[in-house]
Structure formats: C-alpha cells, structure tokens
Amino acid sequence: GFAMGQLKAEELAAAEAGRMAAGQKYVRGLYTGGTLCDEAMKLMIGRVGHIHSNIPLNKEDKLPDARNGRSVEHTFLDFGDDEFTVGRPHPMIDPSLRAERVVTEAGDPEAAVIMVDCVIGYGSHEDPAQDLSEAIRTAKELAVKEGRYLAVVASVCGTEGDPQSLSASQVKLANAGAIVLPSNAQATRFTQLILDRL
C-alpha cells in the first residue's frame, strides 16, 4: 500500500498523467544505488515487459553504451556500476553525472517519468538532495518549454540521524517539484500508477 493512502495515490497519479503530452510513455530510472535500481526493475518488469539497463534483469535488455548512448523505451541506469565509475568517484560521492542525465532525459519527448533515489548517510555527498533538486527543477522547466510535463518520482534512502537528514532531503526534492515517496518500492508502485493512466 501507500503511506498516503491508495485513493490519494491514485488521484495524484491521475493528475500527473493528465498533464502529459501525447507520446510521453516511458520511465527513466536514474539511480546511484544499484540495489535500489535492481529492486525497482524487479517490481516493474512484469508490467512493462522490457527494461533496458546497464544492469539488466534479462541479457537481451543490456544497453550497448549506457554512459554515452541514449535511453531506449523504459531504461533504468545504475550510476554506481563500473561503466560509469571508471576514472571518477562513486555517484553517492559525486552525483554530477546522474544530475546531468536527469536534465538530458527531460529533452526526450517520449520520457514521461524520471525515477530517482537519493542516498544519504556518512560517506555520501554532503548534500545529494541539493544537487538533485537543481537538476529536477531544470529538467521540469525544460519539459514545459517544449510543451510537455515531466513527472519526477523520488525516494530518499537514509534516516533522520544522518548528517543530511531524511526530512530535510525530502523537503528539498519536494520543493523542486518531485513527488517524494517514503520508500523506493512505493515510488515504483506510484510510477506504475502514472503509466497505467497514460
């Protein structure tokens, strides 16, 4: 179920879907946590059939060039995978590559929902929600300029005791226009509700 309640979730999803342009139909999952990326794909693949990825559930869905290529239909990327970390820090420490991709995906007329995680804690970037919020704001503005509406669905992985604070991180993302769910699983189910209404 949803912490906000099933009815509210369905109403919110319908409102998001209702603002989209014809042709917007795919999810782009952009993750700094590989386990979270994998979980989202496992929850969603039964509904969508194929999810293209650099860490695909099925071999045939492997993207040939995840880092420099384009997303294909439903695409989920783990930015912590080797392909993205060669010569640079892990995205939990340097989230800039993922932030750039959030904006890139907004330029794709077929992208409907961008799903993101925000992993906080010791050893993570000092404020990953700030970096991500700026990218979300830019991405949503870009979509509007091009006559579309982009939904961004997020979850924060961490606790109130983390130096970046769970609630502070959630508020930053919500203020940027993301719909923030209390877990990655709920974020995935919410994204499915949007897809069901497109």
C-alpha positions in Angstrom: 0.0 0.0 0.0 0.9 3.7 0.1 1.6 5.7 3.2 -0.5 8.5 1.7 -3.4 6.0 1.1 -4.4 4.3 -2.1 -7.0 6.8 -3.1 -4.8 9.8 -2.7 -2.0 8.0 -4.6 -4.4 7.2 -7.5 -5.7 10.8 -7.6 -2.1 12.2 -7.6 -1.0 9.8 -10.3 -4.0 10.7 -12.5 -3.3 14.4 -12.1 0.4 13.8 -13.2 -0.6 11.7 -16.2 -3.3 14.2 -17.2 -0.7 16.9 -17.6 1.5 15.0 -20.1 1.6 15.4 -23.9 0.8 12.7 -26.4 3.8 10.4 -26.9 5.1 10.6 -23.4 5.1 7.0 -22.2 8.4 5.8 -20.8 10.1 5.7 -17.4 13.8 6.6 -16.9 15.2 5.3 -13.7 18.4 7.1 -12.7 19.9 5.5 -9.6 23.0 6.0 -7.5 22.2 2.8 -5.6 22.5 -0.4 -7.6 20.4 -2.4 -5.1 17.6 0.2 -5.3 17.8 0.2 -9.1 17.5 -3.6 -9.2 14.6 -3.6 -6.8 12.7 -1.1 -8.9 13.2 -3.1 -12.1 12.1 -6.3 -10.4 8.9 -4.6 -9.2 8.2 -3.1 -12.6 9.3 -5.6 -15.2 6.2 -7.7 -15.0 4.1 -4.7 -16.1 6.3 -3.3 -18.8 8.0 -6.4 -20.3 11.4 -5.0 -21.0 13.6 -2.6 -19.1 16.8 -1.6 -20.8 19.7 -1.2 -18.4 23.4 -1.4 -17.7 22.5 -4.0 -15.0 19.6 -5.6 -16.8 17.4 -8.4 -15.4 17.5 -10.1 -18.8 20.6 -10.3 -21.0 18.8 -9.1 -24.1 17.9 -5.8 -22.4 21.6 -4.8 -21.9 22.3 -1.3 -23.2 25.3 -1.4 -25.5 26.6 2.0 -24.3 24.8 3.2 -21.2 27.2 6.0 -20.4 27.3 7.8 -23.7 24.3 6.3 -25.6 20.6 7.2 -25.4 18.0 5.6 -23.3 15.7 3.2 -25.1 12.0 3.0 -24.1 11.9 2.0 -20.4 15.5 2.5 -19.2 17.0 2.1 -15.8 20.6 3.1 -15.1 22.8 2.3 -12.1 25.3 5.1 -12.0 27.4 3.2 -9.5 28.2 0.4 -12.0 31.7 0.1 -13.4 30.8 1.7 -16.7 30.0 5.0 -15.0 32.7 5.0 -12.3 35.8 4.5 -14.4 38.1 7.3 -13.6 35.7 9.0 -11.2 34.2 8.7 -7.7 31.1 6.7 -6.9 27.9 8.7 -7.7 26.9 8.7 -4.0 30.0 10.9 -3.5 30.0 12.7 -6.9 26.4 12.9 -8.1 27.0 15.2 -11.1 26.8 12.6 -13.9 23.4 11.4 -12.7 22.2 15.0 -12.3 23.2 15.8 -15.9 21.3 12.7 -17.1 18.1 13.9 -15.3 18.3 17.0 -17.5 19.2 15.1 -20.7 16.2 12.7 -20.2 13.9 15.7 -19.9 14.7 16.5 -23.6 13.3 13.2 -24.8 9.7 13.7 -25.9 8.9 10.1 -25.0 10.0 10.4 -21.4 7.1 10.6 -19.0 8.5 9.8 -15.6 12.0 10.1 -14.2 12.6 8.0 -11.1 15.5 8.8 -8.8 16.9 7.7 -5.5 18.7 10.0 -3.1 21.1 8.1 -0.8 22.2 10.0 2.3 24.5 9.0 5.2 28.1 9.1 6.3 30.3 8.5 3.3 27.8 10.1 0.9 27.9 13.5 -0.7 27.4 16.3 1.9 24.0 17.2 0.4 22.9 15.0 -2.5 19.4 16.3 -2.4 20.6 19.8 -3.2 22.4 18.7 -6.4 19.5 16.5 -7.4 16.9 19.2 -6.7 18.6 21.7 -9.0 18.6 19.1 -11.8 15.0 18.3 -11.2 14.0 21.9 -11.4 15.9 22.4 -14.6 14.5 19.2 -16.2 10.9 20.1 -15.4 11.4 23.7 -16.8 12.9 22.2 -20.0 9.9 19.9 -20.5 7.5 22.8 -20.0 9.4 24.9 -22.5 8.9 22.1 -25.1 5.2 21.8 -24.4 5.4 18.7 -22.1 5.1 17.8 -18.5 7.7 15.7 -16.8 6.9 13.7 -13.6 9.7 13.1 -11.2 9.2 10.4 -8.6 11.8 10.2 -5.8 12.6 8.4 -2.6 15.3 9.2 0.0 17.3 6.3 1.5 18.5 7.2 4.9 17.4 8.3 8.4 16.8 11.5 10.4 20.1 10.8 12.2 22.1 11.0 9.0 24.1 14.3 8.6 22.0 15.3 5.6 18.7 14.5 7.5 15.9 12.4 5.9 13.2 15.0 6.2 15.4 17.9 5.1 16.3 15.9 2.0 12.7 15.0 1.3 11.6 18.7 1.6 14.3 19.8 -0.9 13.2 17.3 -3.5 9.5 18.1 -3.0 10.2 21.8 -3.3 11.9 21.1 -6.7 8.6 19.5 -7.9 9.4 15.9 -7.3 6.8 13.6 -5.8 8.6 12.0 -2.8 7.6 8.6 -1.6 8.8 7.1 1.7 10.4 4.1 0.0 11.8 3.0 -3.3 9.1 0.3 -3.5 6.3 2.8 -3.0 8.0 5.2 -5.6 8.0 2.3 -8.1 4.3 1.4 -7.4 3.4 5.1 -7.8 5.2 5.3 -11.1 3.2 2.3 -12.3 0.0 4.1 -11.4 1.1 7.0 -13.7 1.9 4.6 -16.5 -1.4 2.9 -16.1 -3.1 6.3 -16.8 -1.2 7.3 -19.9 
